[in-house]
Amino acid sequence: MQYKDIFIKNFRGILSLEMNGCKRVNLLAGRNNCGKTSILEALFLLSGMSNPQLIMNIHIFRDMIFADDDDFSHSFYNLDIRNIPDISANVQGAKDKKRALKITPVYGDYISSGEQTLKKVNSDPKKPTNLELSGSTATFQTIEGLKSDFSCDNSKTWHAEFRIKEHMIHLAKDYKEHLRCVFLNPKTIMQDLDVRLGHLLVNKNLKKLISVLQEIAPDISDIRMGANKMIYVDIGLSKLVPINIMGDGVRRILSILAAISDTKNGVLLIDEIENGLHYTSLTTLWKAVFKAAQEFDTQIFATTHSYECIESFAKTEFDDLCFYRINKKNGKHTALASDHEVLRTGIEKEFEVR
């Protein structure tokens, strides 16, 4: 499965955006606050559209929590809950050729009795709400959660929702998601590395990962799992060596490759892919990423602020890629797409591509 064309409306700071012609590996660049991370978040929600709680996950990625009703508005354009987020995509190589998701608020009706006593109104007329008599009773609505309305190929529409005040999640019982998607950012990239390597070991895919990793560290011939989540590598010495002593760069690259491998036939989203890596290692990184993406049939969307990262991206011999420059002007977003040849020519002529 592979996303081909992506459409985002009314999500975070994006009023409307189209990304056409997506490839196996896609790199997004642009100025700060142009919406790059929001695009990845939109794809994350679309990929897991049957799980309404993902809207909370993307807030946690930004170190945000739902503290009150106003926090729900952060997912809506201009913080206005009347602007309904609408995310969709055309899909290539899948039974369902289009995915679509709309996110709407879930309201609760309340009655205020006295100065501070609140009681929720029961919507079932057979179960009336009992409330003490008061001379100052008012009714009002508050946002209790969010609802996901989603569909595949314009067929049946399913519904799922979560209510944060009641700690309840309602899933669509007759829908099963087959698409796997993983979101990595600079804070989470090292998390779950042991879990992903364990999955690869059980599914007998660890040797494939090692062959890709050898593009970066040729001395590594094997990877072993130890106690307390410790990861060891065989580099030809008399003993196995903890991966920790090989440097943060190698571990970060291993984490990216492990995520690609563990997202077989799915979608991997990487925010600030160059973070924590020296610019001299970026060419090797992209070479390994492209090889792993092909090996495990994984589609990748990554963001960067680094010109060196874009330059290294363009230098590879991999053709199934697309570079997007995300622009925001007068509140409008555009995604200028460049294929391998156009991007390389632009860099050779020293055009500003970021």
KADACOR-V888431 format. One record per helix or strand. SS is the DSSP state (helix for helix, strand for strand). FROM is the first residue (numbers start at 1). TO is the last residue. If there is no record, write none. Layout:
SS|FROM|TO + SS|FROM|TO
This chain:
strand|2|11 + strand|14|19 + strand|25|29 + helix|36|47 + helix|54|61 + helix|69|75 + strand|76|76 + helix|77|79 + strand|85|92 + strand|98|113 + strand|117|120 + strand|138|152 + strand|157|163 + strand|168|170 + strand|181|184 + helix|193|202 + helix|206|213 + strand|222|225 + helix|227|229 + strand|231|234 + strand|241|242 + helix|243|246 + helix|248|262 + strand|267|270 + helix|279|295 + strand|299|303 + helix|307|315 + strand|321|329 + strand|332|338 + helix|340|348
